[in-house]
Amino acid sequence: MPAATTFPEKWARKCATNFHTALSSIVFLFLDFLETLLCVIFRYLDEFFEGNPPHCYCDQKKSREQKLGEEEKNELSETLYGRKNVFRKMGFLGFARKYEECKKTSGGQLKNINRWSDCVCESCVSWTMNDDNKLHVVVKEPSQASVKDSTGNPIENVIFLHGFISSSSLWTETVFQNLSEPVKGNYRLISVDLLGFGKSPKPRDGLYTLREHLDMIEKSVISPFDLKSFHVVAHSMGCTIALAVAAKYAKSVKSVTLVAPLYLPSSKDEASFTVLNRLAERRLWPPLLFASSFMSWYEHLGRCVCFVICRNHRIWESTFKLLTRRREVHFMIMDLTKHTHHSAWHSMHNVVCGGAKYVEDYLNTLIEQRIKMCVIQGDQDNVIPLECSINIKKKVPDAEVFIISNADHKTVILGREKEFTRSLERIWSSASADTNTMEE
């Protein structure tokens, strides 16, 4: 039996907790002030470089939403405007707003390209060369091209969706490299760069709502490949998008595999802030939580980080190669910079946080349609609470839940690629068998 906690230990633990809470409050109060100051600075820098830039989310909600339709307004996460900052209430931004109201518009026009604070290297703006404005898609066709079903499509299709600040490389460098021969012969695998990430479009006027992500997947994958049936595999943020796809195409989806999904049941009015406060609580420790809160609560501080790291990613990549003496940088490190602040910021709030209020409805649809659902998560996941998988099992009793020992948010896939791929193959095979049985 564990030894009883002594009074000195309890006292020391309580003191440490109180000290951490007090220090966190002080630090985040300073960050609130710095965020408000940067808001003013960026207003003038944007006006100088771009002429007539869009407002940030420090503005009043009504003034920002005047140009949006009712449907778009409903899809915006409450966390975009609801992040509290005491300095905004003090009217610190009043002078900047008054100046903008009084000055004449300079005639500068916003273009559908990166902002001055984003990288404009060939790799980062390659999407602007594509007239079709579709997502970047990597397809692994079945080796037995003659094996087709009655519709002329390969027997099985699988759509892969990555998570936040990632890309299609998560799947092409892991699952695609470890397929068994039967799957290579009879499966078409489709991995996409989600809107705003990797080599996909990163429109600066986009809101990156759940609907926008879904529309782009339809436009870039489902319609062009004329998918009549398919499996879906997703990781982290991609799980919310995968549920949206599965709910809309419930008649076509054979299985849904969610790796480290986010599901924290709450009312629709509270869902967005429930997620934000859980995944990005304003605390200094642990470091990963502080980093999440820093980038999720502070629009302008986050933009500064992206300006230093993402805009200068080529320098950092060269430095990394020099220090590690490697010719190539690991794909996960490369993916950290394959986005703009605008795309990451809105995807975080409108998909990760805002999408939480739709998950309940999506799961209900999948339950009604009896779609096979599997959940995989590491027991050491330090990003998504392990209870999320447990919550899905409670909501969907028929769901298969696999908790992987000694695996975290990334190593649930990385480091065990072959085992992970075999698990997916078993899921697809089982789902297809169940579908064929039901049809018979």
Buried (B, 14 or more C-beta within 10 A) or exposed (E): EEEEEEEEEEEEEEEEEEEEEEEBEEBBBEBBBBBBBBBBEBBEBBBEEBEBBBBBBBBEEEEBBEEEEEEBEEBBBBBBBEBEBEBBEEEBBEEBBEEBEEEEEEEEEEEEEBBEBBBEEEBBBEBBEEEEBBBBBBEBEBEBEEEEEEEEBBBBBBBBBBBBBBBBBBBBBBBBEBBEEEBBBBBBBBBBBBBBBBBBBBBBEBBBBBBBBBEBBBBBBBEEBEBBBBBBBBBBBBBBBBBBBBBBBBEBBBBBBBBBBBBBBBEEEBBBBBBBBBBBBBBBEEEEBBEBBBBBBBBBBBBBBBBEBBBBBEEBBEEBEEEEEEEEBEBBEBBBBBBBBBBBBBBBBBBBBBBBBBBBEBBEBBBEEEBBBBBBBBEBBEBBBBEBBBBBBEBBEEBBBBBBEEBBBBBBBBEBBEEBBBBBBEBBBBBBEBBEEEEE
